[in-house]
Amino acid sequence: MSFWLILFAVVVLASLGGGFYLVTRFHRFSFIEKLAEKKKALSWAVSVIPVIAVFALSALLINVWSAMVIILHLIFFWIIFDIIIGHLRRSYKEERKRNIEGVLAIASTFFYLLSGWHFAHTVYRTQYDLQTAKDIGADKIRICGFADSHLGITLDGEEFAAEVKKMEAEDPDIVVLAGDFVDDDSCREDMLRACQALGEMKSTYGVYYIDGNHDKGYYQSGRDFTYAELISELKKNNITVLKDEAVLVNDSFYIVGRKDKSDESRMEISELMNRLDESKYTIVLDHQPNDYKNESEANIDLVFSGHTHGGHIWPAGYIGLLLRANDAFYGAEEYNGTGFIVTSGISGWAIPFKTGAKSEYVIMEVNHINADQ
């Protein structure tokens, strides 16, 4: 949570400071410059209008955080084109006659964030093929995993149910939900419909859920249902809720669900694993990818996480790594014999754009191989 607070503080300060810069840039449009020759004060007032309008409309139609993201991208592109076009003018010794950099900045921001809207609202399929010499009770286990649906941001209850149908068509042996199923202001109607959709989902061994940092709700007043009601509804729909618990599936492999890192009562992974048979394949669900060292030392085969949204807004993922908020922010890697997979999530928190990733569900196919191979 501290990482996000730092990031949001930076976003707020940059938006405020950059707003003044944008006003000076809009003032360079020729019709405003002509106005400034006779009515200087009015010209500056006119230059303020588009900045305020972009922010206000974005905040009204989406939310305040998205408005700041839009303003920040406009600032970024304008600075880039200011530098490029300014350099070209100096090189060719040309005077500025038109605000070309302004036109390019506005167009680039629009199309860049339009693609970000697409990648946030379109759910892709990502597959990882894994191998193990351990007996998994079959030639392969087909796992369908997703995280970070944050109901209400890009997916309402019905839209989520449609994505569940796509995942069901993958014919999974087991389905795992790695946290942040709901958001702080998700509505009860969407929550009920999403739980029902998961309950109706066909799979060989069922659906398994763990908490994310948003599921309990940071701001309970923003939701019309409680965390207890969420858990009750999940269980009512035969979804297995795991809180520092392990389930032996088909007497062949474990599904271990960890409490979220934000939960002070969370057990150490070594304590959880001490209770299990090390000869069996073990899949750990851990919402935040923050405990790689301990998990790799606990003889775990696979850890599946979400939380990072794959970076969400570039370059947030890299900033998270730099600040050591996460051990990874997207993709698959192996560390000390343990496989780690972090999904970008089927949706994301607050900001309905993804410029650093795409929304996805994940198919993890674990194939049994002979030890001699």
C-alpha positions in Angstrom: 0.0 0.0 0.0 2.9 2.4 0.8 4.1 2.1 -2.8 0.8 3.1 -4.2 0.5 6.1 -1.7 4.0 7.3 -2.9 3.0 6.8 -6.5 -0.3 8.7 -6.1 1.4 11.5 -4.3 3.8 11.9 -7.2 0.9 11.8 -9.6 -1.0 14.5 -7.8 2.1 16.8 -7.5 3.1 16.2 -11.2 -0.5 16.9 -12.3 -0.6 20.2 -10.4 2.8 21.4 -11.6 2.2 20.2 -15.2 -1.2 22.0 -15.3 0.6 25.3 -15.3 2.9 24.1 -18.1 0.0 23.0 -20.2 -1.6 26.5 -19.8 1.5 28.1 -21.2 1.5 25.6 -24.1 -2.1 26.2 -25.1 -1.3 29.9 -25.0 0.9 29.3 -28.0 -2.0 28.5 -30.4 -2.1 31.3 -33.0 -5.7 32.4 -32.2 -4.9 32.8 -28.5 -1.6 34.7 -29.3 -3.6 37.1 -31.5 -6.1 37.6 -28.7 -3.2 38.3 -26.3 -2.1 41.3 -28.5 -5.3 43.2 -27.4 -6.6 41.3 -24.3 -3.7 39.6 -22.5 -5.6 38.7 -19.3 -8.4 37.2 -21.4 -5.9 35.2 -23.5 -4.6 33.5 -20.4 -8.1 32.8 -19.1 -8.9 31.1 -22.5 -5.7 29.1 -22.2 -6.8 27.7 -18.8 -10.2 26.5 -20.1 -9.0 23.4 -22.1 -6.8 22.2 -19.2 -9.7 22.5 -16.8 -12.2 21.1 -19.3 -10.0 18.0 -19.9 -9.6 17.4 -16.2 -13.2 18.0 -15.3 -14.8 16.0 -18.0 -12.4 13.1 -17.4 -13.1 13.2 -13.7 -16.9 13.4 -14.3 -17.1 10.7 -16.9 -14.5 8.3 -15.4 -12.9 9.4 -12.1 -10.3 11.8 -10.6 -7.4 9.3 -10.9 -8.1 8.8 -14.6 -8.3 12.6 -15.1 -4.8 12.9 -13.6 -3.4 10.1 -15.8 -4.8 11.8 -18.9 -3.3 15.2 -17.9 0.0 13.6 -17.2 0.1 11.9 -20.6 -0.7 15.1 -22.3 2.1 16.8 -20.4 4.5 14.0 -21.3 3.8 14.1 -25.0 3.8 17.9 -25.1 7.3 18.0 -23.5 8.6 15.3 -26.0 7.2 17.2 -29.0 8.4 20.6 -27.6 11.9 19.1 -27.5 11.8 17.5 -31.0 10.1 20.3 -32.9 12.1 22.9 -31.1 15.3 21.1 -32.1 14.2 20.9 -35.7 13.3 24.6 -35.8 16.7 25.6 -34.5 18.4 23.2 -36.9 16.6 24.7 -39.9 16.5 28.2 -38.4 12.8 28.5 -38.7 10.4 30.6 -36.6 7.4 29.1 -34.9 4.4 29.9 -37.0 2.1 27.1 -35.9 1.7 25.2 -32.7 2.6 21.9 -34.4 3.9 20.4 -31.2 0.5 21.1 -29.5 -1.4 19.3 -32.3 0.9 16.3 -32.2 0.8 16.1 -28.3 -3.0 16.2 -28.3 -3.3 13.6 -31.0 -0.7 11.3 -29.5 -2.3 11.5 -26.1 -5.7 10.6 -27.5 -4.6 7.6 -29.6 -2.2 6.3 -27.0 -4.9 6.3 -24.3 -7.4 5.0 -26.7 -5.2 1.9 -27.2 -4.8 1.8 -23.3 -8.6 1.7 -23.0 -8.7 -1.2 -25.5 -6.1 -3.2 -23.7 -7.9 -2.6 -20.3 -11.3 -3.6 -21.6 -10.3 -6.5 -23.9 -9.4 -9.7 -22.1 -6.7 -11.7 -23.8 -5.6 -15.3 -23.3 -2.0 -16.1 -22.1 -0.7 -19.7 -21.8 2.3 -21.1 -19.9 3.5 -24.7 -20.4 5.2 -26.2 -17.4 6.8 -29.6 -16.6 7.2 -31.7 -13.5 8.6 -35.1 -12.8 6.2 -35.4 -9.8 3.2 -37.7 -10.0 0.2 -35.3 -10.7 -2.4 -38.1 -11.1 -2.6 -37.5 -14.9 -0.5 -36.7 -17.9 -1.2 -33.0 -17.4 -3.1 -30.6 -15.2 -4.9 -27.7 -17.0 -5.1 -24.7 -14.6 -7.2 -21.6 -15.5 -6.0 -18.6 -13.4 -7.0 -15.0 -13.1 -6.9 -12.2 -10.6 -7.8 -8.5 -10.1 -11.3 -8.4 -11.6 -12.0 -5.3 -9.4 -15.7 -5.6 -10.3 -17.1 -2.4 -11.6 -14.0 -0.8 -13.2 -14.0 -2.4 -16.6 -16.2 -5.4 -15.9 -19.7 -5.4 -14.4 -21.3 -8.6 -13.2 -22.7 -9.6 -16.6 -19.4 -8.8 -18.4 -17.5 -10.8 -15.9 -19.9 -13.7 -16.5 -19.2 -13.5 -20.2 -15.4 -13.8 -19.5 -16.1 -16.8 -17.2 -17.8 -18.5 -20.2 -14.6 -18.0 -22.3 -12.5 -19.5 -19.5 -14.9 -22.4 -19.1 -14.5 -23.1 -22.9 -10.8 -23.8 -22.1 -11.9 -27.0 -20.3 -9.9 -26.4 -17.2 -9.2 -29.1 -14.6 -9.0 -26.4 -11.9 -9.8 -22.7 -11.7 -7.8 -20.3 -9.3 -8.7 -16.7 -8.4 -5.7 -14.9 -7.0 -7.4 -12.0 -5.2 -8.9 -8.6 -5.7 -12.1 -10.2 -6.9 -14.0 -7.1 -5.9 -13.1 -3.4 -5.4 -13.6 -0.9 -2.7 -16.7 0.5 -4.4 -18.0 -2.6 -6.2 -21.8 -3.0 -6.0 -23.7 -5.9 -4.5 -25.5 -6.7 -7.7 -22.2 -7.2 -9.6 -20.7 -9.2 -6.8 -23.7 -11.6 -6.7 -23.8 -12.1 -10.4 -20.0 -12.7 -10.5 -20.2 -15.3 -7.7 -23.1 -17.0 -9.5 -21.1 -17.2 -12.7 -18.1 -18.7 -11.0 -20.4 -21.2 -9.2 -21.9 -22.3 -12.6 -18.4 -22.7 -14.1 -17.6 -26.2 -15.1 -14.2 -27.6 -14.2 -12.9 -31.0 -13.0 -11.9 -30.0 -9.5 -13.7 -26.7 -8.9 -12.8 -23.0 -8.2 -10.4 -21.8 -5.5 -10.2 -18.2 -4.2 -7.8 -16.2 -2.0 -8.1 -12.6 -0.7 -6.4 -9.7 -2.3 -5.7 -6.4 -0.6 -9.0 -4.8 -1.9 -11.4 -7.6 -1.2 -11.9 -6.7 2.5 -12.4 -3.1 1.4 -10.3 -0.1 2.5 -13.4 2.1 2.4 -16.4 0.0 3.6 -18.7 3.0 3.3 -18.3 2.8 -0.5 -19.8 -0.7 -0.8 -23.3 -1.9 -0.3 -22.1 -5.3 0.9 -19.6 -6.5 3.6 -16.6 -8.7 3.3 -18.4 -11.4 5.3 -21.2 -11.3 2.8 -18.7 -11.7 0.0 -17.2 -14.8 1.5 -20.6 -16.2 2.3 -21.7 -15.7 -1.3 -18.5 -17.4 -2.6 -19.0 -20.4 -0.4 -22.7 -20.6 -1.3 -21.6 -21.0 -4.9 -19.3 -23.9 -4.0 -16.1 -21.8 -4.4 -13.4 -22.9 -2.0 -12.0 -20.0 0.0 -8.5 -20.5 1.3 -6.9 -18.5 4.1 -3.5 -19.9 4.9 -4.9 -23.3 4.0 -4.0 -26.2 1.7 -6.3 -28.6 -0.1 -5.1 -32.0 -1.5 -6.8 -32.3 -4.9 -7.5 -35.8 -6.3 -4.9 -37.1 -3.8 -2.3 -35.9 -6.3 -1.4 -32.1 -5.9 -1.9 -29.3 -3.4 -3.6 -26.0 -3.8 -2.3 -23.7 -1.1 -4.0 -20.3 -0.6 -2.2 -17.6 1.4 -3.8 -14.7 3.2 -2.8 -11.4 1.6 0.4 -9.7 2.7 -1.7 -6.9 4.1 -3.2 -9.3 6.7 -1.1 -9.2 9.9 -2.3 -12.7 10.9 -0.7 -14.3 7.7 1.4 -17.3 8.3 5.0 -17.7 7.1 5.1 -19.9 4.0 7.5 -22.3 5.7 5.0 -23.0 8.4 2.3 -23.7 5.9 4.5 -26.0 3.9 5.7 -28.0 6.9 2.3 -29.6 7.1 2.4 -30.9 3.5 3.9 -33.9 1.7 6.9 -32.5 -0.3 6.7 -35.3 -2.8 3.4 -33.9 -4.2 3.1 -31.1 -6.7 2.3 -27.8 -4.9 0.6 -24.8 -6.3 0.6 -21.7 -4.1 -1.8 -18.8 -4.6 -0.4 -15.5 -3.2 -2.0 -12.3 -4.4 1.0 -10.0 -4.0 4.3 -11.2 -5.6 6.4 -10.2 -2.6 7.8 -13.3 -1.0 9.8 -15.0 -3.7 12.9 -15.8 -1.6 10.9 -17.6 1.2 8.6 -19.3 -1.3 11.5 -20.6 -3.4 13.1 -22.0 -0.2 9.9 -23.9 0.8 10.0 -26.5 -2.0 7.0 -25.1 -3.8 6.6 -26.0 -7.5 4.4 -23.1 -8.7 3.4 -19.7 -7.3 0.6 -17.8 -9.0 0.0 -14.1 -8.2 -1.7 -10.9 -9.4 -1.8 -7.5 -7.8 0.5 -5.6 -10.1 -1.8 -5.5 -13.1 1.3 -6.1 -15.2 2.5 -2.6 -14.6 -1.0 -1.1 -15.5 0.2 2.4 -16.5 3.7 2.5 -17.9 6.3 2.7 -16.2 4.6 1.9 -12.8 5.7 -1.7 -12.9 9.4 -0.7 -13.2 9.0 1.8 -10.4 7.5 -0.9 -8.2 10.6 -3.0 -8.9 12.9 -0.1 -8.2 11.2 0.6 -4.9 11.2 -3.2 -4.1 7.4 -3.1 -3.7 7.2 -6.3 -5.8 9.6 -9.1 -6.7 8.2 -9.2 -10.2 5.3 -7.4 -12.0 4.5 -9.6 -15.0 5.2 -13.0 -16.6 6.9 -16.2 -15.7 10.3 -16.9 -14.2 12.0 -19.6 -12.3 13.9 -19.0 -9.1 15.7 -21.7 -7.2 13.6 -24.4 -8.7 10.2 -22.7 -8.1 8.1 -21.4 -11.0 6.5 -18.0 -10.5 3.8 -16.6 -12.7 2.3 -13.1 -12.3 -0.8 -12.2 -14.3 -1.6 -8.7 -15.4 -5.2 -9.3 -14.2 -8.5 -9.6 -15.9 -9.2 -5.9 -15.1 -7.5 -3.3 -12.9 -7.9 -0.8 -10.1 -9.5 2.7 -10.6 -7.9 3.6 -14.0 -9.7 1.9 -17.0 -6.6 2.2 -19.2 -3.7 -0.2 -19.5 -0.6 1.3 -21.2 1.9 -1.1 -19.5 0.0 -4.3 -20.1 -3.1 -6.0 -21.3 -6.0 -7.6 -19.4 -5.8 -11.4 -19.5 -6.7 -14.7 -18.0 -4.0 -17.4 -17.8 -3.9 -21.0 -18.8 -1.1 -22.9 -17.0 -0.7 -26.4 -18.4 1.5 -28.6 -16.1 2.8 -31.7 -18.0 4.1 -34.8 -16.3 7.4 -36.0 -17.6 9.5 -39.0 -16.7 12.3 -38.3 -14.2 14.8 -39.7 -16.7 13.8 -37.2 -19.5 
